[in-house]
Amino acid sequence: MKHSWKVGVIGDFTANNRSHVATNEALSHAAARADMAIDVQWILTPSLETAVAETLRPYDALWCSPGSPYQSMVGALNAIRFARERNIPFLGT
């Protein structure tokens, strides 16, 4: 069985934002190269203004997406703080 990772992408996905589409593609390519299964879910920044731990706890890694300004900078910063304080693999672009 392949190892599987659940990756949360912090951001407000827009299909016509080329960097958002490229983020999904990059994660898919990396998983294929590593022969891994990956479950990518975008997490809207306003949802991270409260209940941050409950929302982000299920993820193995977090990526703060390109494309600011975010709908909620507070939500994005909460996610970054959560990852740093818990040593969760994190990438900010």
N, CA, C and O atoms as a printed pandas DataFrame, in Angstrom:
     atom_number atom_name residue_name chain_id  residue_number  x_coord  y_coord  z_coord
0              1         N          MET        A               1    0.844   -1.189    0.000
1              2        CA          MET        A               1    0.000    0.000    0.000
2              3         C          MET        A               1    0.889    1.252    0.000
3              4         O          MET        A               1    1.889    1.308    0.716
4              5         N          LYS        A               2    0.526    2.228   -0.787
5              6        CA          LYS        A               2    1.256    3.488   -0.846
6              7         C          LYS        A               2    1.008    4.290    0.422
7              8         O          LYS        A               2   -0.077    4.271    1.004
8              9         N          HIS        A               3    2.065    5.000    0.827
9             10        CA          HIS        A               3    1.905    5.956    1.920
10            11         C          HIS        A               3    1.036    7.102    1.406
11            12         O          HIS        A               3    1.163    7.506    0.251
12            13         N          SER        A               4    0.170    7.616    2.244
13            14        CA          SER        A               4   -0.723    8.699    1.841
14            15         C          SER        A               4   -0.549    9.891    2.776
15            16         O          SER        A               4   -0.403    9.733    3.988
16            17         N          TRP        A               5   -0.567   11.077    2.193
17            18        CA          TRP        A               5   -0.496   12.310    2.956
18            19         C          TRP        A               5   -1.740   13.139    2.700
19            20         O          TRP        A               5   -2.258   13.189    1.584
20            21         N          LYS        A               6   -2.205   13.781    3.747
21            22        CA          LYS        A               6   -3.319   14.716    3.633
22            23         C          LYS        A               6   -2.730   16.116    3.793
23            24         O          LYS        A               6   -2.217   16.463    4.857
24            25         N          VAL        A               7   -2.809   16.917    2.728
25            26        CA          VAL        A               7   -2.211   18.251    2.709
26            27         C          VAL        A               7   -3.311   19.297    2.666
27            28         O          VAL        A               7   -4.190   19.258    1.805
28            29         N          GLY        A               8   -3.252   20.230    3.603
29            30        CA          GLY        A               8   -4.178   21.355    3.618
30            31         C          GLY        A               8   -3.515   22.561    2.997
31            32         O          GLY        A               8   -2.422   22.956    3.402
32            33         N          VAL        A               9   -4.171   23.145    2.018
33            34        CA          VAL        A               9   -3.662   24.357    1.387
34            35         C          VAL        A               9   -4.472   25.523    1.929
35            36         O          VAL        A               9   -5.677   25.622    1.700
36            37         N          ILE        A              10   -3.792   26.402    2.650
37            38        CA          ILE        A              10   -4.440   27.552    3.262
38            39         C          ILE        A              10   -4.570   28.639    2.199
39            40         O          ILE        A              10   -3.570   29.166    1.712
40            41         N          GLY        A              11   -5.790   28.963    1.851
41            42        CA          GLY        A              11   -6.002   29.984    0.833
42            43         C          GLY        A              11   -7.424   29.948    0.324
43            44         O          GLY        A              11   -8.215   29.080    0.694
44            45         N          ASP        A              12   -7.727   30.876   -0.506
45            46        CA          ASP        A              12   -9.084   31.046   -1.013
46            47         C          ASP        A              12   -9.070   30.722   -2.507
47            48         O          ASP        A              12   -8.946   31.608   -3.352
48            49         N          PHE        A              13   -9.201   29.425   -2.810
49            50        CA          PHE        A              13   -9.020   28.918   -4.170
50            51         C          PHE        A              13   -9.913   29.634   -5.177
51            52         O          PHE        A              13  -11.113   29.816   -4.975
52            53         N          THR        A              14   -9.268   30.030   -6.269
53            54        CA          THR        A              14   -9.954   30.611   -7.412
54            55         C          THR        A              14   -9.462   29.882   -8.650
55            56         O          THR        A              14   -8.263   29.872   -8.927
56            57         N          ALA        A              15  -10.366   29.275   -9.391
57            58        CA          ALA        A              15   -9.994   28.453  -10.546
58            59         C          ALA        A              15   -9.262   29.237  -11.636
59            60         O          ALA        A              15   -8.488   28.653  -12.395
60            61         N          ASN        A              16   -9.490   30.532  -11.724
61            62        CA          ASN        A              16   -8.819   31.310  -12.764
62            63         C          ASN        A              16   -7.501   31.927  -12.282
63            64         O          ASN        A              16   -6.874   32.695  -13.011
64            65         N          ASN        A              17   -7.082   31.596  -11.064
65            66        CA          ASN        A              17   -5.793   32.041  -10.539
66            67         C          ASN        A              17   -4.753   30.988  -10.908
67            68         O          ASN        A              17   -4.772   29.876  -10.381
68            69         N          ARG        A              18   -3.852   31.342  -11.813
69            70        CA          ARG        A              18   -2.882   30.376  -12.331
70            71         C          ARG        A              18   -2.010   29.777  -11.232
71            72         O          ARG        A              18   -1.651   28.602  -11.306
72            73         N          SER        A              19   -1.668   30.553  -10.227
73            74        CA          SER        A              19   -0.826   30.009   -9.166
74            75         C          SER        A              19   -1.582   28.999   -8.308
75            76         O          SER        A              19   -0.973   28.077   -7.765
76            77         N          HIS        A              20   -2.893   29.157   -8.176
77            78        CA          HIS        A              20   -3.672   28.174   -7.436
78            79         C          HIS        A              20   -3.729   26.850   -8.191
79            80         O          HIS        A              20   -3.574   25.780   -7.602
80            81         N          VAL        A              21   -3.950   26.932   -9.481
81            82        CA          VAL        A              21   -3.970   25.714  -10.307
82            83         C          VAL        A              21   -2.596   25.056  -10.284
83            84         O          VAL        A              21   -2.492   23.834  -10.188
84            85         N          ALA        A              22   -1.544   25.863  -10.371
85            86        CA          ALA        A              22   -0.173   25.336  -10.362
86            87         C          ALA        A              22    0.159   24.681   -9.025
87            88         O          ALA        A              22    0.916   23.711   -8.991
88            89         N          THR        A              23   -0.388   25.191   -7.929
89            90        CA          THR        A              23   -0.171   24.578   -6.613
90            91         C          THR        A              23   -0.713   23.157   -6.604
91            92         O          THR        A              23   -0.036   22.234   -6.152
92            93         N          ASN        A              24   -1.923   22.982   -7.098
93            94        CA          ASN        A              24   -2.504   21.633   -7.172
94            95         C          ASN        A              24   -1.669   20.725   -8.058
95            96         O          ASN        A              24   -1.421   19.569   -7.713
96            97         N          GLU        A              25   -1.237   21.244   -9.194
97            98        CA          GLU        A              25   -0.430   20.443  -10.114
98            99         C          GLU        A              25    0.913   20.064   -9.491
99           100         O          GLU        A              25    1.371   18.931   -9.642
100          101         N          ALA        A              26    1.545   21.008   -8.792
101          102        CA          ALA        A              26    2.832   20.738   -8.158
102          103         C          ALA        A              26    2.708   19.629   -7.117
103          104         O          ALA        A              26    3.556   18.740   -7.046
104          105         N          LEU        A              27    1.670   19.684   -6.327
105          106        CA          LEU        A              27    1.465   18.643   -5.318
106          107         C          LEU        A              27    1.199   17.287   -5.965
107          108         O          LEU        A              27    1.697   16.264   -5.494
108          109         N          SER        A              28    0.428   17.276   -7.024
109          110        CA          SER        A              28    0.161   16.018   -7.739
110          111         C          SER        A              28    1.431   15.444   -8.351
111          112         O          SER        A              28    1.675   14.241   -8.262
112          113         N          HIS        A              29    2.242   16.299   -8.972
113          114        CA          HIS        A              29    3.496   15.842   -9.579
114          115         C          HIS        A              29    4.456   15.301   -8.519
115          116         O          HIS        A              29    5.087   14.263   -8.718
116          117         N          ALA        A              30    4.561   16.004   -7.403
117          118        CA          ALA        A              30    5.454   15.564   -6.327
118          119         C          ALA        A              30    5.015   14.222   -5.771
119          120         O          ALA        A              30    5.846   13.349   -5.519
120          121         N          ALA        A              31    3.719   14.053   -5.578
121          122        CA          ALA        A              31    3.215   12.784   -5.059
122          123         C          ALA        A              31    3.475   11.647   -6.042
123          124         O          ALA        A              31    3.852   10.548   -5.636
124          125         N          ALA        A              32    3.277   11.903   -7.317
125          126        CA          ALA        A              32    3.524   10.867   -8.323
126          127         C          ALA        A              32    4.999   10.488   -8.347
127          128         O          ALA        A              32    5.337    9.307   -8.427
128          129         N          ARG        A              33    5.868   11.472   -8.278
129          130        CA          ARG        A              33    7.318   11.221   -8.291
130          131         C          ARG        A              33    7.751   10.408   -7.072
131          132         O          ARG        A              33    8.637    9.559   -7.166
132          133         N          ALA        A              34    7.119   10.675   -5.925
133          134        CA          ALA        A              34    7.444    9.966   -4.689
134          135         C          ALA        A              34    6.668    8.657   -4.557
135          136         O          ALA        A              34    6.810    7.942   -3.565
136          137         N          ASP        A              35    5.848    8.349   -5.560
137          138        CA          ASP        A              35    4.997    7.158   -5.541
138          139         C          ASP        A              35    4.125    7.134   -4.277
139          140         O          ASP        A              35    4.043    6.131   -3.569
140          141         N          MET        A              36    3.487    8.265   -4.028
141          142        CA          MET        A              36    2.620    8.430   -2.861
142          143         C          MET        A              36    1.214    8.805   -3.303
143          144         O          MET        A              36    0.999    9.346   -4.388
144          145         N          ALA        A              37    0.286    8.507   -2.444
145          146        CA          ALA        A              37   -1.077    9.012   -2.629
146          147         C          ALA        A              37   -1.153   10.333   -1.861
147          148         O          ALA        A              37   -0.536   10.480   -0.805
148          149         N          ILE        A              38   -1.903   11.279   -2.390
149          150        CA          ILE        A              38   -2.031   12.574   -1.725
150          151         C          ILE        A              38   -3.485   13.031   -1.795
151          152         O          ILE        A              38   -4.163   12.872   -2.810
152          153         N          ASP        A              39   -3.930   13.596   -0.701
153          154        CA          ASP        A              39   -5.273   14.165   -0.612
154          155         C          ASP        A              39   -5.085   15.646   -0.331
155          156         O          ASP        A              39   -4.692   16.024    0.773
156          157         N          VAL        A              40   -5.362   16.484   -1.316
157          158        CA          VAL        A              40   -5.173   17.930   -1.190
158          159         C          VAL        A              40   -6.535   18.582   -0.971
159          160         O          VAL        A              40   -7.477   18.356   -1.730
160          161         N          GLN        A              41   -6.619   19.386    0.071
161          162        CA          GLN        A              41   -7.851   20.113    0.341
162          163         C          GLN        A              41   -7.516   21.571    0.604
163          164         O          GLN        A              41   -6.635   21.883    1.405
164          165         N          TRP        A              42   -8.223   22.457   -0.075
165          166        CA          TRP        A              42   -8.062   23.892    0.148
166          167         C          TRP        A              42   -8.918   24.284    1.342
167          168         O          TRP        A              42  -10.054   23.832    1.485
168          169         N          ILE        A              43   -8.360   25.126    2.192
169          170        CA          ILE        A              43   -9.045   25.561    3.414
170          171         C          ILE        A              43   -9.211   27.073    3.340
171          172         O          ILE        A              43   -8.228   27.814    3.322
172          173         N          LEU        A              44  -10.443   27.517    3.298
173          174        CA          LEU        A              44  -10.723   28.953    3.207
174          175         C          LEU        A              44  -10.229   29.684    4.443
175          176         O          LEU        A              44  -10.442   29.234    5.568
176          177         N          THR        A              45   -9.574   30.801    4.230
177          178        CA          THR        A              45   -8.994   31.538    5.353
178          179         C          THR        A              45  -10.022   32.049    6.368
179          180         O          THR        A              45   -9.710   32.067    7.559
180          181         N          PRO        A              46  -11.230   32.464    5.967
181          182        CA          PRO        A              46  -12.179   32.892    7.000
182          183         C          PRO        A              46  -12.541   31.771    7.976
183          184         O          PRO        A              46  -12.885   32.034    9.129
184          185         N          SER        A              47  -12.463   30.521    7.511
185          186        CA          SER        A              47  -12.800   29.398    8.397
186          187         C          SER        A              47  -11.749   29.196    9.478
187          188         O          SER        A              47  -11.979   28.451   10.430
188          189         N          LEU        A              48  -10.596   29.852    9.343
189          190        CA          LEU        A              48   -9.506   29.692   10.307
190          191         C          LEU        A              48   -9.428   30.837   11.310
191          192         O          LEU        A              48   -8.453   30.955   12.052
192          193         N          GLU        A              49  -10.444   31.668   11.327
193          194        CA          GLU        A              49  -10.478   32.730   12.329
194          195         C          GLU        A              49  -10.817   32.159   13.699
195          196         O          GLU        A              49  -10.432   32.718   14.726
196          197         N          THR        A              50  -11.540   31.043   13.709
197          198        CA          THR        A              50  -11.885   30.319   14.935
198          199         C          THR        A              50  -11.713   28.829   14.651
199          200         O          THR        A              50  -11.598   28.425   13.493
200          201         N          ALA        A              51  -11.697   28.032   15.679
201          202        CA          ALA        A              51  -11.607   26.570   15.556
202          203         C          ALA        A              51  -10.419   26.136   14.699
203          204         O          ALA        A              51  -10.533   25.207   13.899
204          205         N          VAL        A              52   -9.292   26.801   14.864
205          206        CA          VAL        A              52   -8.108   26.521   14.050
206          207         C          VAL        A              52   -7.621   25.098   14.278
207          208         O          VAL        A              52   -7.430   24.352   13.318
208          209         N          ALA        A              53   -7.418   24.712   15.528
209          210        CA          ALA        A              53   -6.892   23.378   15.823
210          211         C          ALA        A              53   -7.814   22.287   15.298
211          212         O          ALA        A              53   -7.348   21.308   14.714
212          213         N          GLU        A              54   -9.096   22.445   15.498
213          214        CA          GLU        A              54  -10.049   21.427   15.039
214          215         C          GLU        A              54  -10.027   21.295   13.522
215          216         O          GLU        A              54  -10.167   20.195   12.987
216          217         N          THR        A              55   -9.851   22.406   12.838
217          218        CA          THR        A              55   -9.847   22.400   11.384
218          219         C          THR        A              55   -8.559   21.817   10.823
219          220         O          THR        A              55   -8.600   21.063    9.851
220          221         N          LEU        A              56   -7.416   22.150   11.416
221          222        CA          LEU        A              56   -6.126   21.784   10.833
222          223         C          LEU        A              56   -5.516   20.494   11.386
223          224         O          LEU        A              56   -4.606   19.941   10.769
224          225         N          ARG        A              57   -5.982   20.016   12.503
225          226        CA          ARG        A              57   -5.421   18.813   13.126
226          227         C          ARG        A              57   -5.369   17.606   12.186
227          228         O          ARG        A              57   -4.406   16.845   12.279
228          229         N          PRO        A              58   -6.327   17.376   11.294
229          230        CA          PRO        A              58   -6.293   16.176   10.454
230          231         C          PRO        A              58   -5.205   16.167    9.369
231          232         O          PRO        A              58   -4.994   15.137    8.729
232          233         N          TYR        A              59   -4.515   17.287    9.154
233          234        CA          TYR        A              59   -3.586   17.385    8.031
234          235         C          TYR        A              59   -2.167   16.986    8.434
235          236         O          TYR        A              59   -1.708   17.281    9.537
236          237         N          ASP        A              60   -1.488   16.309    7.511
237          238        CA          ASP        A              60   -0.092   15.905    7.717
238          239         C          ASP        A              60    0.865   17.037    7.394
239          240         O          ASP        A              60    1.978   17.069    7.918
240          241         N          ALA        A              61    0.455   17.967    6.541
241          242        CA          ALA        A              61    1.282   19.092    6.127
242          243         C          ALA        A              61    0.364   20.225    5.693
243          244         O          ALA        A              61   -0.784   20.008    5.307
244          245         N          LEU        A              62    0.902   21.442    5.766
245          246        CA          LEU        A              62    0.136   22.624    5.371
246          247         C          LEU        A              62    0.955   23.466    4.405
247          248         O          LEU        A              62    2.178   23.553    4.513
248          249         N          TRP        A              63    0.257   24.082    3.458
249          250        CA          TRP        A              63    0.885   24.967    2.479
250          251         C          TRP        A              63    0.061   26.235    2.463
251          252         O          TRP        A              63   -1.136   26.188    2.179
252          253         N          CYS        A              64    0.674   27.365    2.759
253          254        CA          CYS        A              64   -0.008   28.646    2.676
254          255         C          CYS        A              64    0.135   29.119    1.236
255          256         O          CYS        A              64    1.232   29.458    0.792
256          257         N          SER        A              65   -0.947   29.138    0.532
257          258        CA          SER        A              65   -0.930   29.328   -0.920
258          259         C          SER        A              65   -0.484   30.723   -1.340
259          260         O          SER        A              65   -0.575   31.684   -0.576
260          261         N          PRO        A              66   -0.001   30.805   -2.572
261          262        CA          PRO        A              66    0.250   32.125   -3.141
262          263         C          PRO        A              66   -1.095   32.782   -3.466
263          264         O          PRO        A              66   -2.133   32.120   -3.494
264          265         N          GLY        A              67   -1.058   34.055   -3.703
265          266        CA          GLY        A              67   -2.267   34.717   -4.167
266          267         C          GLY        A              67   -2.937   35.601   -3.143
267          268         O          GLY        A              67   -4.160   35.741   -3.162
268          269         N          SER        A              68   -2.167   36.207   -2.241
269          270        CA          SER        A              68   -2.791   37.142   -1.314
270          271         C          SER        A              68   -3.198   38.399   -2.090
271          272         O          SER        A              68   -2.657   38.605   -3.177
272          273         N          PRO        A              69   -4.081   39.226   -1.628
273          274        CA          PRO        A              69   -4.540   39.199   -0.250
274          275         C          PRO        A              69   -5.559   38.082   -0.026
275          276         O          PRO        A              69   -6.365   37.755   -0.898
276          277         N          TYR        A              70   -5.490   37.519    1.165
277          278        CA          TYR        A              70   -6.436   36.477    1.543
278          279         C          TYR        A              70   -7.747   37.123    1.974
279          280         O          TYR        A              70   -7.790   38.300    2.332
280          281         N          GLN        A              71   -8.809   36.335    1.932
281          282        CA          GLN        A              71  -10.079   36.861    2.436
282          283         C          GLN        A              71   -9.945   37.206    3.914
283          284         O          GLN        A              71  -10.550   38.165    4.392
284          285         N          SER        A              72   -9.144   36.413    4.638
285          286        CA          SER        A              72   -8.901   36.686    6.050
286          287         C          SER        A              72   -7.418   36.513    6.350
287          288         O          SER        A              72   -6.921   35.390    6.430
288          289         N          MET        A              73   -6.720   37.618    6.515
289          290        CA          MET        A              73   -5.310   37.537    6.896
290          291         C          MET        A              73   -5.175   36.948    8.292
291          292         O          MET        A              73   -4.208   36.241    8.574
292          293         N          VAL        A              74   -6.133   37.231    9.166
293          294        CA          VAL        A              74   -6.122   36.652   10.516
294          295         C          VAL        A              74   -6.173   35.128   10.422
295          296         O          VAL        A              74   -5.433   34.438   11.124
296          297         N          GLY        A              75   -7.039   34.603    9.562
297          298        CA          GLY        A              75   -7.131   33.153    9.393
298          299         C          GLY        A              75   -5.836   32.562    8.871
299          300         O          GLY        A              75   -5.395   31.520    9.355
300          301         N          ALA        A              76   -5.215   33.210    7.889
301          302        CA          ALA        A              76   -3.946   32.728    7.339
302          303         C          ALA        A              76   -2.865   32.735    8.416
303          304         O          ALA        A              76   -2.115   31.767    8.540
304          305         N          LEU        A              77   -2.774   33.800    9.187
305          306        CA          LEU        A              77   -1.772   33.877   10.251
306          307         C          LEU        A              77   -2.032   32.853   11.355
307          308         O          LEU        A              77   -1.088   32.307   11.927
308          309         N          ASN        A              78   -3.286   32.594   11.654
309          310        CA          ASN        A              78   -3.615   31.551   12.633
310          311         C          ASN        A              78   -3.107   30.191   12.170
311          312         O          ASN        A              78   -2.583   29.414   12.969
312          313         N          ALA        A              79   -3.262   29.906   10.887
313          314        CA          ALA        A              79   -2.796   28.632   10.340
314          315         C          ALA        A              79   -1.278   28.528   10.407
315          316         O          ALA        A              79   -0.740   27.480   10.764
316          317         N          ILE        A              80   -0.594   29.602   10.069
317          318        CA          ILE        A              80    0.867   29.610   10.130
318          319         C          ILE        A              80    1.335   29.378   11.567
319          320         O          ILE        A              80    2.238   28.578   11.811
320          321         N          ARG        A              81    0.728   30.068   12.493
321          322        CA          ARG        A              81    1.076   29.895   13.910
322          323         C          ARG        A              81    0.831   28.457   14.352
323          324         O          ARG        A              81    1.667   27.873   15.041
324          325         N          PHE        A              82   -0.291   27.886   13.969
325          326        CA          PHE        A              82   -0.622   26.513   14.332
326          327         C          PHE        A              82    0.463   25.548   13.847
327          328         O          PHE        A              82    0.916   24.688   14.603
328          329         N          ALA        A              83    0.874   25.691   12.596
329          330        CA          ALA        A              83    1.895   24.798   12.033
330          331         C          ALA        A              83    3.231   24.972   12.744
331          332         O          ALA        A              83    3.883   23.984   13.080
332          333         N          ARG        A              84    3.638   26.191   12.973
333          334        CA          ARG        A              84    4.938   26.445   13.606
334          335         C          ARG        A              84    4.979   25.943   15.037
335          336         O          ARG        A              84    5.976   25.354   15.455
336          337         N          GLU        A              85    3.915   26.164   15.794
337          338        CA          GLU        A              85    3.911   25.760   17.200
338          339         C          GLU        A              85    3.816   24.265   17.383
339          340         O          GLU        A              85    4.131   23.757   18.459
340          341         N          ARG        A              86    3.386   23.541   16.350
341          342        CA          ARG        A              86    3.234   22.088   16.456
342          343         C          ARG        A              86    4.218   21.313   15.568
343          344         O          ARG        A              86    4.117   20.094   15.423
344          345         N          ASN        A              87    5.156   22.038   14.988
345          346        CA          ASN        A              87    6.173   21.412   14.114
346          347         C          ASN        A              87    5.564   20.592   12.995
347          348         O          ASN        A              87    6.049   19.506   12.676
348          349         N          ILE        A              88    4.503   21.111   12.400
349          350        CA          ILE        A              88    3.857   20.459   11.255
350          351         C          ILE        A              88    4.586   20.924   10.002
351          352         O          ILE        A              88    4.846   22.118    9.857
352          353         N          PRO        A              89    4.923   20.015    9.098
353          354        CA          PRO        A              89    5.567   20.451    7.844
354          355         C          PRO        A              89    4.742   21.559    7.197
355          356         O          PRO        A              89    3.530   21.431    7.023
356          357         N          PHE        A              90    5.421   22.644    6.845
357          358        CA          PHE        A              90    4.729   23.850    6.366
358          359         C          PHE        A              90    5.534   24.503    5.255
359          360         O          PHE        A              90    6.761   24.586    5.318
360          361         N          LEU        A              91    4.823   24.962    4.244
361          362        CA          LEU        A              91    5.434   25.731    3.168
362          363         C          LEU        A              91    4.599   26.979    2.975
363          364         O          LEU        A              91    3.375   26.902    2.872
364          365         N          GLY        A              92    5.245   28.118    2.926
365          366        CA          GLY        A              92    4.568   29.372    2.644
366          367         C          GLY        A              92    5.122   29.951    1.359
367          368         O          GLY        A              92    6.336   30.087    1.212
368          369         N          THR        A              93    4.248   30.292    0.432
369          370        CA          THR        A              93    4.708   30.846   -0.849
370          371         C          THR        A              93    4.092   32.202   -1.089
371          372         O          THR        A              93    4.357   32.828   -2.115
